[in-house]
Amino acid sequence: MAAANVQAPPTEIPGLPDYLLDPNATLKDDSARWRYGKAPDYSTTRKVYEATKTKSHEAASLPNLVENLVKNWEVEASFKPEIDDWRTIDRPNYTFSINGGPPQTAEHMLTVGTYNAIITPNDYYDPTNSDFKSSHKTFKRMMPTFAWEVLEVYSGPPVVAFKWRHWGEMKNDYVGFNDKGEKVTAKAHGRKIDIQGITVAKVDDKVRLQSVETWFDPMEMFRQIAPTGAVTRTIHVPKPGEDITTQLHGDDEEVKEPDGHLAAKQEYEGGLITGSGSPRTGIFPPGMTETSSELGTGLVVPTSGPAGHAEMASATPAACPFLAPGAPE
């Protein structure tokens, strides 16, 4: 466990934008239009990150710069509803894809939400039976903080390949609608949810993201949510005018503490290519070693333009060179 000593980022390095030097740079964008009227509070998640991270990168080192870029991107993707306010992407050239699936635009991610952009229908969760609000409440209520860190960086700009970790604790029950329309509940076990993945990102000369390709096993989070497979499945008949969030969670208070999300990411931090809790076979490219360690709405699935969940679910994972036999450890 890393010590909880928060290292102050360099205030300025000539030629480098602030979102590479400070993980909270975009949170200071006073002129930005924020989803809930003001910048979110990441203080708790940042403290959890400092206390439980496994890597301590030197300030302004390549791993630290990559980590800061992704954390700022996740803030923008989750909480800036106007793409014109995003500073971390090269908008005309920006795309995001998961496990070799079709590239998605920033507009697509804003439409469905960051969680729904990286999860395909399965036996625990179905993005098409959710919406932006309910998806964030499902996962942030279950896991109030979801920290993210870079583990290794394999190559530098303009093509940056890196391995990441996303983790938190399951403090409340998981509640979501699955691909059969059933309401699925998994009791909180209080243990860690910990997943890992690989991302290959192309950046421009301003170190803004142009294309982001991520590989990870989307079912790993759900296997850790319900390690014995013990869940309750019920058919919920909604009352007239009852929105999806109320159907799932009743009238309890909204979760106010955001967690950094690429992967994406959430923080950031990937349309995942998986079915209902199937084995890892077919999820990762051949030769990838199995890991058990993190991941991130009832809106209309696009029928044209960027691929929707149906197309994402039927895509074939592409071979990631950094997951192939003999790849760097």
C-alpha positions as a Python dict, from the first residue, in 0.01 Angstrom:
ca = {
    (1, 'M'): (0, 0, 0),
    (2, 'A'): (134, 339, -91),
    (3, 'A'): (175, 606, 169),
    (4, 'A'): (-83, 881, 159),
    (5, 'N'): (164, 1158, 85),
    (6, 'V'): (13, 1386, -176),
    (7, 'Q'): (284, 1520, -404),
    (8, 'A'): (216, 1871, -526),
    (9, 'P'): (228, 1883, -907),
    (10, 'P'): (468, 2122, -1080),
    (11, 'T'): (293, 2453, -1131),
    (12, 'E'): (430, 2496, -1483),
    (13, 'I'): (667, 2333, -1728),
    (14, 'P'): (726, 2524, -2053),
    (15, 'G'): (547, 2363, -2345),
    (16, 'L'): (327, 2132, -2139),
    (17, 'P'): (-45, 2198, -2083),
    (18, 'D'): (-180, 2204, -1729),
    (19, 'Y'): (-387, 1886, -1780),
    (20, 'L'): (-61, 1690, -1809),
    (21, 'L'): (84, 1832, -1488),
    (22, 'D'): (-217, 1846, -1257),
    (23, 'P'): (-481, 1568, -1229),
    (24, 'N'): (-732, 1832, -1119),
    (25, 'A'): (-659, 2091, -1391),
    (26, 'T'): (-994, 2064, -1570),
    (27, 'L'): (-1181, 2084, -1239),
    (28, 'K'): (-1057, 2444, -1221),
    (29, 'D'): (-1222, 2547, -1549),
    (30, 'D'): (-1448, 2817, -1409),
    (31, 'S'): (-1590, 2912, -1748),
    (32, 'A'): (-1691, 2554, -1835),
    (33, 'R'): (-2053, 2443, -1835),
    (34, 'W'): (-2084, 2165, -1575),
    (35, 'R'): (-2345, 1890, -1580),
    (36, 'Y'): (-2472, 1973, -1230),
    (37, 'G'): (-2403, 2347, -1234),
    (38, 'K'): (-2056, 2336, -1081),
    (39, 'A'): (-1737, 2131, -1089),
    (40, 'P'): (-1763, 1795, -909),
    (41, 'D'): (-1576, 1718, -588),
    (42, 'Y'): (-1309, 1452, -640),
    (43, 'S'): (-1136, 1504, -304),
    (44, 'T'): (-1239, 1172, -151),
    (45, 'T'): (-1140, 971, -457),
    (46, 'R'): (-805, 1149, -474),
    (47, 'K'): (-739, 1062, -108),
    (48, 'V'): (-826, 697, -170),
    (49, 'Y'): (-593, 698, -469),
    (50, 'E'): (-304, 836, -266),
    (51, 'A'): (-361, 589, 19),
    (52, 'T'): (-410, 270, -184),
    (53, 'K'): (-228, 313, -517),
    (54, 'T'): (39, 58, -606),
    (55, 'K'): (264, 293, -806),
    (56, 'S'): (424, 625, -711),
    (57, 'H'): (533, 797, -1031),
    (58, 'E'): (778, 1083, -1021),
    (59, 'A'): (614, 1416, -1095),
    (60, 'A'): (632, 1509, -1465),
    (61, 'S'): (757, 1160, -1559),
    (62, 'L'): (590, 997, -1860),
    (63, 'P'): (366, 768, -1646),
    (64, 'N'): (262, 1067, -1434),
    (65, 'L'): (182, 1280, -1740),
    (66, 'V'): (-26, 999, -1894),
    (67, 'E'): (-211, 944, -1566),
    (68, 'N'): (-295, 1314, -1536),
    (69, 'L'): (-414, 1334, -1897),
    (70, 'V'): (-654, 1042, -1853),
    (71, 'K'): (-788, 1170, -1520),
    (72, 'N'): (-864, 1510, -1672),
    (73, 'W'): (-1023, 1346, -1976),
    (74, 'E'): (-1247, 1139, -1748),
    (75, 'V'): (-1360, 1453, -1563),
    (76, 'E'): (-1456, 1615, -1892),
    (77, 'A'): (-1628, 1307, -2037),
    (78, 'S'): (-1833, 1259, -1718),
    (79, 'F'): (-1917, 1615, -1616),
    (80, 'K'): (-1880, 1853, -1911),
    (81, 'P'): (-2193, 1810, -2125),
    (82, 'E'): (-2067, 2051, -2393),
    (83, 'I'): (-1784, 1906, -2602),
    (84, 'D'): (-1662, 2256, -2683),
    (85, 'D'): (-1549, 2271, -2318),
    (86, 'W'): (-1332, 1958, -2345),
    (87, 'R'): (-965, 2056, -2352),
    (88, 'T'): (-813, 1707, -2348),
    (89, 'I'): (-926, 1591, -2695),
    (90, 'D'): (-860, 1683, -3057),
    (91, 'R'): (-1231, 1697, -3134),
    (92, 'P'): (-1230, 1656, -3516),
    (93, 'N'): (-1014, 1343, -3488),
    (94, 'Y'): (-1128, 1199, -3153),
    (95, 'T'): (-1264, 844, -3126),
    (96, 'F'): (-1293, 588, -2847),
    (97, 'S'): (-1321, 209, -2883),
    (98, 'I'): (-1325, -100, -2663),
    (99, 'N'): (-1178, -445, -2728),
    (100, 'G'): (-1142, -387, -3099),
    (101, 'G'): (-1500, -269, -3141),
    (102, 'P'): (-1612, 15, -3370),
    (103, 'P'): (-1486, 365, -3286),
    (104, 'Q'): (-1726, 591, -3097),
    (105, 'T'): (-1738, 970, -3102),
    (106, 'A'): (-1740, 1204, -2805),
    (107, 'E'): (-2102, 1281, -2891),
    (108, 'H'): (-2191, 913, -2852),
    (109, 'M'): (-2032, 897, -2508),
    (110, 'L'): (-2219, 1209, -2399),
    (111, 'T'): (-2544, 1055, -2521),
    (112, 'V'): (-2520, 722, -2341),
    (113, 'G'): (-2289, 811, -2050),
    (114, 'T'): (-1940, 688, -1967),
    (115, 'Y'): (-2050, 363, -1799),
    (116, 'N'): (-2293, 272, -2075),
    (117, 'A'): (-2032, 351, -2339),
    (118, 'I'): (-1805, 74, -2210),
    (119, 'I'): (-2045, -201, -2098),
    (120, 'T'): (-2243, -424, -2335),
    (121, 'P'): (-2556, -620, -2234),
    (122, 'N'): (-2495, -910, -1995),
    (123, 'D'): (-2659, -1112, -1719),
    (124, 'Y'): (-2596, -837, -1460),
    (125, 'Y'): (-2636, -513, -1654),
    (126, 'D'): (-2773, -381, -1981),
    (127, 'P'): (-2699, -23, -2094),
    (128, 'T'): (-3013, -17, -2308),
    (129, 'N'): (-3219, -74, -1990),
    (130, 'S'): (-3053, 222, -1820),
    (131, 'D'): (-2990, 592, -1874),
    (132, 'F'): (-2717, 840, -1784),
    (133, 'K'): (-2854, 919, -1439),
    (134, 'S'): (-2939, 563, -1334),
    (135, 'S'): (-2611, 419, -1462),
    (136, 'H'): (-2402, 661, -1257),
    (137, 'K'): (-2612, 598, -949),
    (138, 'T'): (-2591, 218, -991),
    (139, 'F'): (-2213, 213, -985),
    (140, 'K'): (-2131, 515, -769),
    (141, 'R'): (-2380, 412, -502),
    (142, 'M'): (-2230, 64, -493),
    (143, 'M'): (-1872, 193, -496),
    (144, 'P'): (-1853, 558, -377),
    (145, 'T'): (-1492, 593, -489),
    (146, 'F'): (-1337, 429, -794),
    (147, 'A'): (-971, 528, -813),
    (148, 'W'): (-753, 491, -1122),
    (149, 'E'): (-379, 467, -1179),
    (150, 'V'): (-129, 399, -1454),
    (151, 'L'): (75, 87, -1387),
    (152, 'E'): (317, 93, -1681),
    (153, 'V'): (377, 295, -1995),
    (154, 'Y'): (512, 101, -2293),
    (155, 'S'): (557, 381, -2548),
    (156, 'G'): (559, 759, -2562),
    (157, 'P'): (387, 1012, -2789),
    (158, 'P'): (247, 1022, -3046),
    (159, 'V'): (122, 666, -2975),
    (160, 'V'): (105, 605, -2601),
    (161, 'A'): (43, 251, -2482),
    (162, 'F'): (-11, 188, -2113),
    (163, 'K'): (-148, -55, -1857),
    (164, 'W'): (-392, 74, -1595),
    (165, 'R'): (-571, -30, -1277),
    (166, 'H'): (-918, 79, -1154),
    (167, 'W'): (-1028, -7, -799),
    (168, 'G'): (-1270, 64, -516),
    (169, 'E'): (-1469, -106, -239),
    (170, 'M'): (-1819, -247, -273),
    (171, 'K'): (-1978, -59, 16),
    (172, 'N'): (-2343, -80, -93),
    (173, 'D'): (-2557, -329, -282),
    (174, 'Y'): (-2532, -349, -659),
    (175, 'V'): (-2869, -290, -827),
    (176, 'G'): (-2918, -282, -1205),
    (177, 'F'): (-3132, -411, -1490),
    (178, 'N'): (-2985, -696, -1695),
    (179, 'D'): (-3022, -799, -2059),
    (180, 'K'): (-3347, -982, -1980),
    (181, 'G'): (-3503, -678, -1815),
    (182, 'E'): (-3466, -833, -1470),
    (183, 'K'): (-3373, -621, -1170),
    (184, 'V'): (-3051, -774, -1037),
    (185, 'T'): (-2936, -718, -678),
    (186, 'A'): (-2602, -832, -536),
    (187, 'K'): (-2545, -778, -167),
    (188, 'A'): (-2252, -560, -65),
    (189, 'H'): (-1954, -763, 56),
    (190, 'G'): (-1726, -474, 158),
    (191, 'R'): (-1429, -608, -36),
    (192, 'K'): (-1223, -455, -313),
    (193, 'I'): (-1327, -443, -677),
    (194, 'D'): (-1005, -431, -876),
    (195, 'I'): (-966, -451, -1254),
    (196, 'Q'): (-689, -386, -1504),
    (197, 'G'): (-660, -315, -1875),
    (198, 'I'): (-450, -184, -2161),
    (199, 'T'): (-502, 139, -2356),
    (200, 'V'): (-334, 259, -2676),
    (201, 'A'): (-391, 631, -2734),
    (202, 'K'): (-284, 855, -3020),
    (203, 'V'): (-221, 1219, -2930),
    (204, 'D'): (-160, 1535, -3131),
    (205, 'D'): (121, 1788, -3094),
    (206, 'K'): (-68, 1948, -2803),
    (207, 'V'): (-90, 1606, -2635),
    (208, 'R'): (-468, 1593, -2682),
    (209, 'L'): (-634, 1259, -2731),
    (210, 'Q'): (-716, 1167, -3090),
    (211, 'S'): (-797, 798, -3073),
    (212, 'V'): (-833, 588, -2758),
    (213, 'E'): (-838, 209, -2791),
    (214, 'T'): (-888, 13, -2469),
    (215, 'W'): (-874, -359, -2399),
    (216, 'F'): (-1005, -518, -2078),
    (217, 'D'): (-1245, -786, -1957),
    (218, 'P'): (-1577, -614, -1883),
    (219, 'M'): (-1712, -912, -1691),
    (220, 'E'): (-1429, -905, -1437),
    (221, 'M'): (-1603, -633, -1235),
    (222, 'F'): (-1926, -833, -1220),
    (223, 'R'): (-1742, -1151, -1121),
    (224, 'Q'): (-1599, -956, -829),
    (225, 'I'): (-1934, -797, -745),
    (226, 'A'): (-2091, -1143, -711),
    (227, 'P'): (-1797, -1383, -663),
    (228, 'T'): (-2022, -1680, -580),
    (229, 'G'): (-2282, -1587, -840),
    (230, 'A'): (-2539, -1525, -567),
    (231, 'V'): (-2774, -1250, -683),
    (232, 'T'): (-3147, -1181, -662),
    (233, 'R'): (-3336, -1139, -988),
    (234, 'T'): (-3685, -994, -991),
    (235, 'I'): (-3926, -858, -1249),
    (236, 'H'): (-4008, -496, -1173),
    (237, 'V'): (-4331, -350, -1304),
    (238, 'P'): (-4281, 28, -1313),
    (239, 'K'): (-4548, 262, -1184),
    (240, 'P'): (-4682, 529, -1421),
    (241, 'G'): (-4426, 808, -1457),
    (242, 'E'): (-4159, 621, -1258),
    (243, 'D'): (-3815, 687, -1406),
    (244, 'I'): (-3539, 425, -1428),
    (245, 'T'): (-3344, 561, -1130),
    (246, 'T'): (-3650, 540, -905),
    (247, 'Q'): (-3728, 189, -1034),
    (248, 'L'): (-3383, 77, -931),
    (249, 'H'): (-3307, 277, -620),
    (250, 'G'): (-3634, 420, -491),
    (251, 'D'): (-3632, 777, -365),
    (252, 'D'): (-3304, 768, -171),
    (253, 'E'): (-3065, 1059, -207),
    (254, 'E'): (-2842, 1102, -505),
    (255, 'V'): (-2481, 993, -473),
    (256, 'K'): (-2281, 1314, -471),
    (257, 'E'): (-1921, 1193, -459),
    (258, 'P'): (-1793, 1125, -812),
    (259, 'D'): (-1523, 870, -872),
    (260, 'G'): (-1260, 929, -1124),
    (261, 'H'): (-1357, 715, -1409),
    (262, 'L'): (-1130, 577, -1850),
    (263, 'A'): (-1099, 438, -1826),
    (264, 'A'): (-1208, 577, -1839),
    (265, 'K'): (-1168, 616, -1649),
    (266, 'Q'): (-1237, 663, -1628),
    (267, 'E'): (-1184, 787, -1455),
    (268, 'Y'): (-1158, 699, -1694),
    (269, 'E'): (-1180, 546, -1792),
    (270, 'G'): (-1401, 92, -2266),
    (271, 'G'): (-1838, -110, -2584),
    (272, 'L'): (-1726, -421, -2430),
    (273, 'I'): (-1753, -748, -2610),
    (274, 'T'): (-1898, -1005, -2381),
    (275, 'G'): (-2207, -1201, -2296),
    (276, 'S'): (-2357, -1312, -1968),
    (277, 'G'): (-2071, -1393, -1737),
    (278, 'S'): (-1893, -1616, -1989),
    (279, 'P'): (-1531, -1722, -1934),
    (280, 'R'): (-1249, -1500, -2045),
    (281, 'T'): (-1209, -1700, -2366),
    (282, 'G'): (-1287, -1469, -2655),
    (283, 'I'): (-1285, -1160, -2438),
    (284, 'F'): (-911, -1097, -2460),
    (285, 'P'): (-678, -1155, -2752),
    (286, 'P'): (-501, -1497, -2754),
    (287, 'G'): (-208, -1524, -2521),
    (288, 'M'): (-320, -1275, -2260),
    (289, 'T'): (-268, -1404, -1911),
    (290, 'E'): (-572, -1410, -1684),
    (291, 'T'): (-585, -1141, -1418),
    (292, 'S'): (-816, -1108, -1124),
    (293, 'S'): (-770, -768, -1017),
    (294, 'E'): (-1117, -241, -1191),
    (295, 'L'): (-1368, -94, -1456),
    (296, 'G'): (-1732, 234, -1573),
    (297, 'T'): (-2835, 512, -2092),
    (298, 'G'): (-3227, 421, -2142),
    (299, 'L'): (-3140, 632, -2429),
    (300, 'V'): (-3202, 534, -2787),
    (301, 'V'): (-2925, 317, -2933),
    (302, 'P'): (-2801, 491, -3247),
    (303, 'T'): (-2907, 322, -3572),
    (304, 'S'): (-2668, 522, -3785),
    (305, 'G'): (-2342, 705, -3738),
    (306, 'P'): (-2140, 579, -3437),
    (307, 'A'): (-2200, 214, -3358),
    (308, 'G'): (-2461, 134, -3095),
    (309, 'H'): (-2453, -137, -2828),
    (310, 'A'): (-2579, -408, -3065),
    (311, 'E'): (-2291, -353, -3306),
    (312, 'M'): (-2045, -327, -3018),
    (313, 'A'): (-2165, -654, -2870),
    (314, 'S'): (-2120, -842, -3198),
    (315, 'A'): (-1774, -705, -3271),
    (316, 'T'): (-1471, -930, -3265),
    (317, 'P'): (-1191, -825, -3027),
    (318, 'A'): (-884, -713, -3216),
    (319, 'A'): (-543, -844, -3115),
    (320, 'C'): (-373, -590, -2896),
    (321, 'P'): (6, -605, -2953),
    (322, 'F'): (71, -525, -2586),
    (323, 'L'): (-136, -826, -2475),
    (324, 'A'): (21, -1076, -2712),
    (325, 'P'): (275, -1342, -2607),
    (326, 'G'): (610, -1186, -2539),
    (327, 'A'): (466, -842, -2476),
    (328, 'P'): (635, -626, -2210),
    (329, 'E'): (545, -720, -1853),
}
